[in-house]
Amino acid sequence: MNLLYFAWVRQKIGKSEEQLTPPAKDVASLIAHLKNLGPNYTEAFADLSRIRIAVNQCHAGLDASLGPDDEVAFFPPVTGG
């Protein structure tokens, strides 16, 4: 799974993208897994009302299903250049 981080989400995590094979079947379980990767991830995903999600370049919710070859992007509600 290819994970992409934009704007302040990228700044908090410290990278713009990474490849993972998380034990996640949906976006909510992916975020729960990411929060366990360290304090940077915990801080980035502390307030989910401040994060938007796209799965394969389509806006998605926490209940969106995930597969191993999916691209998941995390970004704030307003992202600039």
N, C-alpha and C positions, 0 to 999 in steps of 0.2 A: 504494500500500500504506500502510495506517495502522499506525504503530508506537506502542505504549503502553509506558511505563516506570513501574514502581511501586517504592515504598520506597527503599532505598539505591541501586538501579539508577538511579532518577530523580535522586537527589541527585548521583551521580557524573557522569551525562551532562549534567545541568543543565536538563532539560525533561521534561515528563510525556508529551508525544506529539509526533509529527511525521509528515508525509506524505512518502514517498520513492518513487522508481521505481528500485529497485536492480536490478542485473543478477544476480538470485538466483533459482534454481529450487527451492531448499530452504532450510530454516532454517540449516543449517551454512554455506552460501554467503552467506546474508544476514548472519550474524554476522561472517564473514570480511570482508565489505564494510564493515560498521559499524566494525570495528576500524581500518580505514584512514581513517576520518573525523576522527580526532584522538586525543590522549592521554586525554581523558575517556572516550571509547568503549573504547579499548584497556584502560583500567583497569577499567571496568565489566564487560567480558567476558573478563577475564584468567583467571578460574577458573570454568569452565562448570559445575562441580559445585555451585556456589552459586546457580545461576540455573535457574528453571523457565520454561517456554515454553507459551503457549497460542496456537493458531491458530484464529481465528473462535470464540473462547471455549471451545475444547476443548483439554485438555492435549495436548502434542505433543512429539516428540523431534526431534533434529537432522536426521533424515532426512525429516521431514514436507515434502511438496510445497507450494509457494507459488504463488499467482496474483496478478495485479496489483491485484485488489480485496479481497485478504485483510486481516484485522486480525491483527496479531501483537503479543502482550503478553509482556513480560519482567518477572519478579518473583522475589524470593527464596523459598525453600521455605516460610517462614512470613511472611505479610503481615498486619499488623494495620490496623485502621481508618484 
